[in-house]
Amino acid sequence: MRKVIIYTLVIAACFCLPSCKKFLNVQPLDKLTGNNYFQSKDDVVANIYDLSRIVFSKINETHYVGAVGEYRSGEVLHESQSDNAPSREYVEYLGRNDLLNLIRRGQPWDYYNFDRITDWTGYYRAIQGANILIAKLDEGVPGITDTEKGQFKAEAAFIRSLCYFTMVRLFGDVVYYTDAFHSTSLPRENFVSVLNKCIADLNSYKNQIPFTYSDPALKGVRASRGSIIALMMEMNMWNAGFDGANAKKYYQATADLGKELVASNAYRLLPLSDWSTVIKGRSDESLFEFYQSINYGDAVLNVAPIADMFLHYPYKRPEYTHRVSFAYYRGEYMQKLFQDGGDKRITTWFNEDIFADNGKFMMLKYAKNSFIVGEEDANPDNTFMIFRYGGELLLAAEALANIDEDAEAIKLVNMVRNRAGASPYTSSNGDLKEFIFYERSRELIGEGHHYFDLVRTKRILNSQYSYNVLTSDKFSRGAWTWPINQNALNNNPFMKLNDYWVNGGN
């Protein structure tokens, strides 16, 4: 990792990234130079959108959501009869944790750019940009009130902490800093410590920003208090899994944050009949997302959306290359999740071949905004959801169950199940914690959370939950992480890569 990230390069890189609807009406950052930089509220807003676009570019450069959050536990297989089938076999490489061969160039799936997941430079560009923005706001920007200053700083702190959280889940220990124009070489810091610093940082800003926005164009798109609470909940629950001595503290913090989120009445679960609105984006259910719309010319890499793997004709065209889905969730796994025949997610989110165990399977969860005319090879026009109200209700329920507040946990679980038309949880359904784990697997399928739930709860060590079981030894050596790109060693004598992958991934 470079010792110095030149801010002007950040600006230039931002300008090259995909567009965002609200940013189209704001002067691009490459036009703001010298004495006129950070001279107005519009400059600050432009910077915030650019920082978000830097982070989104890391998701958009590969099939990120599926690769990091869905396939590594082996539930997904590729369809051998699909178009260009060898290039879809990567799901099995992920499913057996063969990341070194996955990212090795010369594979049929090279155009997926999986090796770019190992490069954390983009996240540090966003972190450095957020650090600089906060420093500039503290210096004073003309035309910005104290209230607006607090809100903008909270948004920058959210982006910064989201980057750290993302890197922790990918790489484990990371280099942490919050000073502007950072130039000192630092070693990687224990990730529990990093997340605790992020939690404290976000807590200092949380109440300076509204829970949500009345402007529908901003809902979920701009960070809010709801976004910050969701991120703090996620970080607390991650630490609960790795800092056992303090697990109760993290569970209690998550439960309290969850109660605050619910009590705000700022968010709601939309009826499943309105699911197209949820996945399109900017809904009352969205806590944070990277909103994308073809109407605004947003440039989404064709292979990036998870829908690309689990849809076929007529939701993907042309027919002759999309007669079956490229991949499918194992029928055995789907039967484990969806046994309640009254669960409307079965018919709303999947086709009739939910247990097909082949390419007839489709996940219609992402098909609601598809193109029904023409022969374009395009994915449905959906947002990239990061945090959603349903997921955080279940995370709060998990925390409550771990501090023996079962009655409150059950209320939250049943909020999600009632929306789905599924039978409510009762003691006859078995262990509450187990039920919540599987309910998160049901509710968040395809949204990139499942593998991380397996890791933080250590269920990845048990064949009951994963087709790709890690041994305790491999887990402790970091087999759950990703390799770190060699460029992290540049100009940093304190840097070390992940030992498990340096030693051959075995």
C-alpha positions in Angstrom: 0.0 0.0 0.0 1.4 3.4 -0.9 2.5 5.6 1.9 0.9 8.6 0.4 -2.3 8.8 -1.6 -2.3 12.0 -3.6 -5.6 13.7 -3.3 -5.6 14.9 -6.9 -5.4 11.3 -8.0 -8.4 10.5 -5.9 -10.3 13.2 -7.7 -9.3 12.0 -11.1 -10.1 8.4 -10.2 -13.5 9.4 -9.0 -14.3 11.1 -12.3 -13.7 7.9 -14.2 -16.2 5.9 -12.2 -19.9 5.1 -13.0 -22.4 7.8 -12.6 -25.0 8.4 -9.9 -28.3 10.1 -10.5 -28.0 12.9 -8.0 -24.4 13.6 -9.0 -25.3 14.3 -12.5 -26.4 17.8 -11.4 -23.3 18.5 -9.4 -20.1 19.9 -10.8 -17.6 17.1 -11.3 -14.6 17.1 -9.0 -12.1 17.4 -11.7 -13.5 20.9 -12.4 -12.9 21.9 -8.7 -9.2 22.8 -8.4 -7.0 25.2 -6.5 -8.7 28.0 -4.6 -12.2 27.0 -5.6 -12.1 23.5 -4.1 -14.4 22.8 -1.1 -15.8 26.3 -1.4 -19.4 25.5 -1.3 -22.0 22.9 -0.1 -22.2 21.6 -3.7 -18.5 20.8 -3.6 -19.0 18.7 -0.4 -22.0 16.9 -1.8 -20.1 16.1 -5.0 -17.3 14.7 -2.9 -19.6 12.5 -0.9 -21.1 11.0 -4.1 -17.6 10.4 -5.5 -16.5 8.6 -2.4 -19.5 6.3 -2.7 -18.7 5.7 -6.3 -15.2 4.7 -5.4 -16.6 2.0 -3.0 -19.2 0.9 -5.6 -16.5 0.5 -8.2 -15.0 -2.3 -6.1 -18.4 -4.1 -6.2 -18.9 -3.4 -9.9 -15.5 -4.6 -11.1 -16.3 -8.3 -10.7 -19.1 -10.7 -9.6 -18.5 -9.5 -6.1 -21.7 -10.2 -4.1 -21.8 -13.9 -5.2 -18.0 -14.5 -4.9 -17.5 -13.1 -1.4 -20.8 -13.7 0.3 -22.7 -16.6 -1.3 -20.7 -19.3 -3.1 -17.7 -20.1 -0.8 -19.7 -22.5 1.4 -20.6 -24.8 -1.6 -24.3 -24.4 -1.9 -24.1 -23.2 -5.6 -23.2 -25.3 -8.6 -22.8 -24.3 -12.2 -25.0 -25.7 -15.0 -22.9 -27.7 -17.4 -25.4 -27.3 -20.2 -25.5 -23.5 -20.0 -23.9 -21.1 -22.5 -20.1 -20.9 -22.1 -20.4 -23.3 -19.2 -16.6 -23.6 -18.4 -16.5 -19.9 -17.5 -19.2 -20.5 -14.9 -17.3 -23.3 -13.2 -15.7 -20.7 -10.9 -18.6 -21.2 -8.5 -17.2 -24.6 -7.6 -13.7 -23.2 -7.1 -15.2 -20.8 -4.7 -17.2 -23.6 -3.1 -14.1 -25.5 -2.3 -12.1 -22.4 -1.2 -9.7 -22.8 -4.1 -9.1 -19.0 -4.3 -5.5 -19.2 -5.6 -6.6 -21.1 -8.7 -9.7 -18.9 -9.0 -7.7 -15.7 -9.3 -4.9 -17.2 -11.4 -5.0 -15.7 -14.9 -5.5 -18.0 -17.9 -8.8 -19.4 -16.6 -12.1 -19.4 -18.7 -13.6 -16.9 -16.3 -10.8 -14.3 -16.6 -13.3 -11.7 -17.7 -14.9 -11.8 -14.2 -11.7 -10.2 -12.8 -11.8 -12.1 -9.5 -8.2 -11.1 -8.8 -9.3 -7.5 -8.3 -11.1 -8.6 -5.1 -7.6 -9.0 -3.5 -6.6 -5.4 -4.2 -7.7 -3.1 -1.3 -6.3 0.1 -2.9 -9.8 1.4 -3.9 -11.0 1.1 -0.3 -8.0 3.1 1.0 -8.6 5.8 -1.7 -12.2 6.2 -0.3 -10.9 6.2 3.3 -8.3 8.8 2.5 -10.9 10.9 0.7 -13.3 10.6 3.7 -10.5 11.6 6.1 -9.7 14.7 4.0 -13.3 15.7 3.7 -13.8 15.6 7.5 -10.6 17.7 8.0 -11.8 20.2 5.4 -15.2 20.4 7.1 -13.5 21.1 10.4 -11.5 23.9 8.8 -14.7 25.4 7.6 -16.5 25.4 4.2 -18.4 28.5 3.1 -22.2 28.3 3.2 -22.4 25.2 5.4 -24.2 25.4 8.7 -23.1 23.6 11.9 -26.0 21.2 11.4 -25.0 20.4 7.8 -21.4 20.1 8.9 -22.3 17.4 11.4 -24.4 15.5 8.8 -21.7 15.6 6.2 -19.0 14.4 8.6 -21.3 11.6 9.7 -21.7 10.6 6.0 -17.9 10.6 5.5 -17.4 8.6 8.7 -19.9 6.0 7.5 -18.2 5.6 4.1 -14.8 5.3 6.0 -16.1 2.7 8.4 -17.9 0.8 5.7 -14.6 0.4 3.9 -12.9 -0.9 7.0 -15.7 -3.3 7.7 -15.6 -4.6 4.1 -11.9 -5.1 4.3 -12.0 -6.8 7.7 -14.5 -9.4 6.3 -12.3 -9.9 3.3 -8.8 -9.8 4.7 -8.9 -9.9 8.5 -6.4 -7.5 10.0 -6.0 -4.2 8.1 -4.1 -0.9 8.4 -6.2 1.7 10.2 -5.9 5.5 10.2 -8.2 8.5 10.2 -5.8 11.4 9.7 -5.9 13.4 6.4 -3.1 13.0 4.0 -1.7 10.1 5.9 1.9 9.3 4.9 3.4 7.1 7.7 3.9 3.4 7.1 1.8 1.3 9.5 1.4 -2.4 10.2 -1.9 -4.2 10.0 -3.9 -3.9 13.2 -6.0 -6.6 14.8 -9.4 -6.5 13.2 -11.4 -6.6 16.4 -9.5 -3.5 17.5 -10.2 -1.8 14.1 -13.9 -2.5 14.3 -14.1 -1.2 17.9 -12.5 2.0 16.8 -15.0 2.3 13.9 -17.9 1.7 16.3 -16.7 4.4 18.6 -16.1 6.8 15.6 -19.6 6.2 14.3 -21.2 6.5 17.7 -19.7 10.0 17.9 -21.5 11.0 14.7 -24.7 8.9 14.8 -27.0 11.5 16.3 -25.8 14.3 13.9 -27.6 12.8 11.0 -31.3 12.2 10.3 -32.7 8.6 10.5 -33.8 8.9 6.9 -34.7 11.4 4.3 -38.0 12.9 3.1 -36.7 13.3 -0.4 -37.3 9.9 -2.0 -34.3 10.3 -4.3 -32.0 10.2 -1.2 -33.5 7.2 0.7 -30.9 4.5 1.1 -28.7 6.3 -1.4 -27.2 8.8 1.1 -26.0 7.5 4.4 -28.4 8.2 7.3 -28.6 7.4 11.0 -30.3 4.2 9.9 -27.3 3.3 7.8 -24.9 4.0 10.6 -26.9 1.9 13.1 -27.0 -1.0 10.6 -23.2 -0.8 10.2 -22.6 -0.6 13.9 -24.9 -3.6 14.4 -23.0 -5.6 11.8 -19.6 -4.7 13.3 -20.7 -5.6 16.8 -21.9 -9.0 15.7 -18.7 -9.7 13.8 -16.7 -8.9 16.9 -19.0 -11.1 19.0 -17.9 -14.0 16.9 -14.2 -13.4 17.3 -13.9 -11.7 20.8 -15.6 -14.3 22.9 -14.6 -12.8 26.2 -16.6 -9.7 25.4 -19.4 -11.3 23.3 -22.2 -10.3 25.7 -21.2 -6.7 25.4 -21.4 -6.8 21.6 -24.7 -8.7 21.7 -26.2 -6.1 24.1 -24.9 -3.2 21.9 -26.5 -4.8 18.8 -29.8 -5.4 20.6 -29.9 -1.8 21.8 -29.2 -0.5 18.4 -31.8 -2.7 16.9 -34.4 -1.4 19.3 -33.4 2.1 18.5 -33.9 1.4 14.8 -37.3 -0.1 15.3 -38.4 2.6 17.6 -37.5 5.3 15.0 -40.4 4.1 12.8 -38.3 5.4 9.9 -38.3 2.1 8.1 -40.7 -0.6 7.3 -41.0 -4.0 5.6 -42.9 -3.5 2.3 -45.5 -6.2 1.3 -43.9 -8.9 -0.9 -46.3 -7.8 -3.6 -44.1 -4.6 -3.7 -40.8 -6.5 -3.8 -40.0 -4.9 -7.2 -39.9 -1.5 -5.4 -37.5 -2.8 -2.8 -35.0 -4.3 -5.2 -35.3 -1.3 -7.5 -34.1 0.8 -4.7 -34.8 3.9 -2.7 -37.6 2.2 -0.7 -38.7 2.5 2.9 -36.9 -0.8 3.5 -33.5 0.3 2.3 -30.9 1.3 5.0 -28.1 1.7 2.5 -27.6 0.7 -1.1 -25.7 1.6 -4.3 -28.6 2.8 -6.4 -28.2 2.1 -10.1 -30.7 2.8 -12.9 -30.4 2.4 -16.7 -32.5 5.5 -17.0 -29.5 7.6 -15.9 -27.0 5.7 -18.0 -25.3 4.0 -15.0 -22.5 1.7 -16.2 -22.9 -1.6 -14.4 -20.6 -4.4 -15.4 -22.7 -7.1 -17.1 -21.4 -9.9 -14.9 -21.5 -8.0 -11.6 -25.2 -8.4 -10.5 -26.0 -11.8 -8.9 -29.0 -12.0 -11.1 -26.7 -12.8 -14.0 -26.1 -16.3 -12.6 -29.7 -17.4 -11.7 -32.0 -16.2 -14.5 -32.8 -17.5 -17.9 -35.2 -16.7 -20.7 -37.5 -14.8 -20.7 -35.8 -12.7 -18.0 -32.5 -12.9 -19.7 -32.1 -12.6 -23.5 -31.4 -13.7 -26.2 -33.1 -17.1 -25.8 -30.5 -19.2 -27.5 -27.8 -18.3 -24.9 -30.2 -18.2 -21.9 -32.3 -21.4 -22.1 -31.1 -22.4 -18.7 -29.5 -20.5 -15.8 -25.8 -20.4 -15.5 -25.9 -21.8 -11.9 -28.3 -23.0 -9.3 -28.6 -23.5 -5.5 -28.5 -27.2 -4.6 -32.0 -28.6 -4.3 -31.0 -30.2 -0.9 -30.1 -26.8 0.4 -33.2 -25.1 -0.8 -35.3 -27.9 0.8 -33.6 -27.2 4.1 -34.5 -23.5 3.8 -38.0 -23.5 2.4 -40.1 -26.2 4.0 -43.0 -23.9 4.9 -45.5 -24.1 2.0 -47.2 -20.9 3.1 -44.0 -18.9 2.7 -44.7 -16.4 -0.1 -41.0 -15.9 -0.7 -41.1 -19.3 -2.4 -43.4 -18.1 -5.2 -42.3 -14.5 -5.2 -38.5 -15.0 -5.2 -38.3 -18.3 -7.2 -39.8 -20.1 -10.1 -41.7 -23.4 -9.8 -38.4 -25.3 -10.1 -37.1 -24.1 -6.7 -35.7 -27.6 -5.9 -34.7 -28.4 -9.5 -31.0 -29.1 -8.8 -30.2 -27.9 -12.3 -30.3 -24.9 -14.6 -34.1 -24.8 -14.7 -33.8 -23.1 -11.3 -34.4 -19.3 -11.3 -34.1 -16.8 -8.5 -36.8 -14.3 -9.4 -35.9 -12.2 -6.4 -33.9 -10.1 -8.9 -36.2 -10.5 -12.0 -38.9 -8.0 -11.1 -37.4 -5.1 -13.1 -36.3 -7.1 -16.2 -36.5 -6.1 -19.8 -39.3 -7.9 -21.6 -38.7 -6.7 -25.1 -35.8 -6.7 -27.5 -32.8 -9.2 -27.5 -30.4 -7.3 -25.4 -28.2 -9.4 -23.0 -28.9 -7.2 -20.0 -29.6 -7.9 -16.3 -32.7 -6.6 -14.6 -32.5 -3.0 -13.6 -31.9 -3.3 -9.8 -30.0 -1.6 -7.1 -27.0 -3.1 -5.1 -28.5 -3.6 -1.6 -25.9 -3.4 1.2 -28.1 -3.1 4.4 -31.9 -3.8 4.4 -34.4 -3.5 7.3 -35.4 -7.2 7.2 -31.8 -8.2 7.6 -31.1 -5.9 10.5 -34.3 -7.0 12.3 -33.0 -10.6 12.2 -29.5 -9.5 13.3 -31.1 -7.8 16.3 -33.2 -10.9 17.0 -30.0 -13.0 16.9 -28.4 -10.6 19.5 -31.4 -10.7 21.7 -31.5 -14.5 21.6 -27.9 -14.5 22.8 -28.7 -12.4 25.8 -31.7 -14.5 26.7 -34.3 -11.9 25.6 -36.2 -14.6 23.7 -39.6 -12.9 23.7 -38.2 -9.7 22.1 -36.2 -11.8 19.6 -39.3 -13.8 18.6 -41.2 -10.6 17.9 -38.6 -9.4 15.4 -38.3 -12.8 13.7 -42.1 -12.9 13.3 -42.2 -9.4 11.8 -40.1 -10.9 8.9 -42.1 -14.1 8.7 -45.4 -12.3 8.8 -44.4 -10.2 5.8 -43.5 -13.5 4.1 -46.9 -15.1 5.0 -44.9 -17.8 6.8 -46.0 -19.5 10.0 -44.8 -17.6 13.1 -41.9 -19.1 15.1 -43.0 -21.1 18.2 -41.0 -23.3 20.5 -42.1 -26.3 18.5 -39.8 -25.0 15.7 -36.7 -25.9 17.8 -33.8 -23.9 19.0 -34.4 -20.1 18.5 -30.8 -19.3 17.6 -30.8 -22.0 14.9 -34.1 -20.8 13.6 -32.8 -17.2 13.3 -29.7 -18.4 11.5 -31.8 -20.2 8.9 -34.3 -17.3 8.7 -31.5 -15.0 7.8 -30.4 -17.5 5.1 -33.9 -17.5 3.7 -34.5 -13.7 3.9 -31.1 -12.6 2.6 -30.5 -15.3 0.0 -28.5 -13.8 -2.9 -27.7 -10.6 -1.0 -24.2 -11.6 0.0 -24.5 -12.2 3.8 -24.7 -16.0 4.1 -21.0 -16.8 4.0 -20.2 -14.1 6.5 -22.9 -15.4 8.8 -21.2 -18.8 8.6 -17.8 -17.4 9.4 -18.7 -15.1 12.3 -20.8 -17.8 14.0 -18.2 -20.5 13.3 -20.8 -22.6 11.6 -18.4 -22.8 8.7 -16.6 -25.5 10.9 -19.7 -27.8 10.8 -20.9 -29.9 7.9 -24.5 -29.4 9.1 -24.3 -25.8 7.7 -21.7 -25.9 5.0 -20.7 -28.1 2.0 -17.2 -26.6 2.3 -16.2 -27.1 6.0 -13.1 -25.5 7.3 -11.1 -27.2 10.0 -10.3 -25.3 13.2 -6.7 -25.2 12.2 -7.4 -23.7 8.7 -9.9 -21.3 10.2 -7.4 -20.0 12.8 -4.8 -19.6 10.0 -7.2 -17.4 8.0 -8.7 -19.7 5.4 -11.9 -17.7 5.6 -10.1 -14.6 4.3 -9.0 -13.6 0.8 -5.4 -13.3 -0.4 -4.0 -9.8 -0.4 -2.5 -8.4 -3.5 1.3 -8.1 -3.6 1.0 -4.3 -4.2 0.1 -3.9 -0.5 3.8 -4.5 0.2 4.9 -1.5 -1.8 6.8 1.1 0.3 5.6 -0.4 3.6 8.2 -2.4 5.5 5.6 -3.3 8.2 3.2 -5.0 5.8 2.5 -8.7 5.9 0.2 -10.7 3.6 -2.2 -13.4 4.8 -0.1 -16.4 5.8 -2.7 -19.0 4.8 -2.6 -17.9 1.2 1.1 -17.1 1.1 1.7 -20.8 2.2 -0.4 -22.2 -0.7 -3.9 -22.1 0.7 -3.8 -25.5 2.5 
